[in-house]
Amino acid sequence: MIVLAAVLAGCAIGPDYKRPPVAEPETFRGQATAEAASLADAPWWEVFRDPVLRDLIHEALRNNYDVRIAAARVQEARAGFVATRSDLFPSLNYDASVGRSNATPGLLGKPGGQALATSNFYSATLAMSWELDIWGRIRRATEAARANLLATEDARRGVWLTLVSDLAQAYFELLALDVRLQIARNSKDAYQRTYDLFLDRFQLGVASKLETDRAEGALGGAEATIPQLESDIVAKENQISVLLGKNPGPILRGVPMYDQPVVPTVPAGLPSKLMERRPDLRQAEDQLVSANARIGIAKAEFFPKFNITTLFGTASPEVSALTGGSATIWAVAGTLTGPLFNAGRTLGTYRASVAQWEQAKLQYEGTVLTALREVSDALTALAKLSDAETGQDRSVKALADAVDRAMDRYRTGLANYFEVLEAQQQLYPAQSVLAQIRRDRLLSHVRLYKALGGGWSLTDAQWQDQRGALTTEGDQ
């Protein structure tokens, strides 16, 4: 039987999987030169150095509901793989029965004849059934189930990476909101002083109503901004709390936004390495492998199935005699079943499997292009936002100097306070824009890390070792 299984393992109907060729560029667009080193080689705890953010990520990876759901899906897929693979082996079942019978005199003879004695019947049998996988249908089904298992594991890795990235982005957005709220409060205090001054001067008859109204309008605008920012902060804290798997509540801050490290250029590595890192690319290929195997399953349905059934056991009128002196029962049977006419169902199933493979192939190729685009977008954003921050920082410094000069001119009587108000109305929005640019730089850094599949710097051999270990866990 073992020899027969080994012989049958040599062939399987259907196409063997080959990774479809994808035209990959030598470098990412937005990358100056190709280099092997990559930001994604570093684990997240080295990329995000804020100790508070690190603690938040640790907590999220332990408690986040999406992470726990993904883990449960892996367990489900592993159980499905084991169940499918079991069809490759014989199925052994037992049966035990006991009976007691009697017959009336008139059943077997004339009425009034002698009654038959009451009899007992005991039997115990072992039955084995085995489908010979001559055409490889079960092996293709096992191949598809294994690919589905690996796809769920890659999906779980994708959930981890997405969670780390989403949490880091939400945290940096929260820090940016803190900065913008402080700017709004500073501007509100400054506009309040300006309005009080103009109101006093207006009541003394030395300031116009126009100047007073403009000062009051600036104050009202600043006051209106503060509640909205405070609401945004609460919403962002609630978002982070849900990512942490807990009820909405306040979130601890660590390093202030302007002290968070961010560099203008980051090594992105080689495009060919994306397949080794990005979980979504691995998942898309696993789904393609599964679709490829299902073609073989559908094709095997055109051919007959061969089954072997054996039975061995004993039967006796006495329980004690089952192990000796009883009658032996045995049987061996072989069956062959195959399709003769089903109105095109088998052909339709096969054609559907080919169409599903084509969809999976296109999905895989599209995922590769999306990955390349995301890396290029993040690289370009990092470089351009660095230039934008330099220019905006220059603008803020110049406008701050303008406010100081306007105040000096006002104190010396060379200008009225209206010049101070105009300078302030240019400075505070510029400070808010600068905060948003710094936030966007931090977010682009996170997006690049995610686009590169950060944290999964494994070679193909290492991936295969891990995937092999994953599918053997069900044997233990």
Secondary structure, DSSP 8 states (H G I E B T S, - for coil): -HHHHHHHTT--SS-----------SS-TT-SS--S-BGGGS-HHHH---HHHHHHHHHHHHH-HHHHHHHHHHHHHHHHHHHHHGGGS-EEEEEEEEEEE---HHHHS-TT------EEEEEEEEEEEEEE-SSSHHHHHHHHHHHHHHHHHHHHHHHHHHHHHHHHHHHHHHHHHHHHHHHHHHHHHHHHHHHHHHHHHHHTTSS-HHHHHHHHHHHHHHHHHHHHHHHHHHHHHHHHHHHTTS-S------S-GGGS---S---B--GGGHHHH-HHHHHHHHHHHHHHHHHHHHHHTTS-EEEEEEEEEEEESSGGGGGTTSEEEEEEEEEEE--S--TTHHHHHHHHHHHHHHHHHHHHHHHHHHHHHHHHHHHHHHHHHHHHHHHHHHHHHHHHHHHHHHHHHHHTTSS-HHHHHHHHHHHHHHHHHHHHHHHHHHHHHHHHHHHTTTT----HHHHHHHHHHHHHGGG-
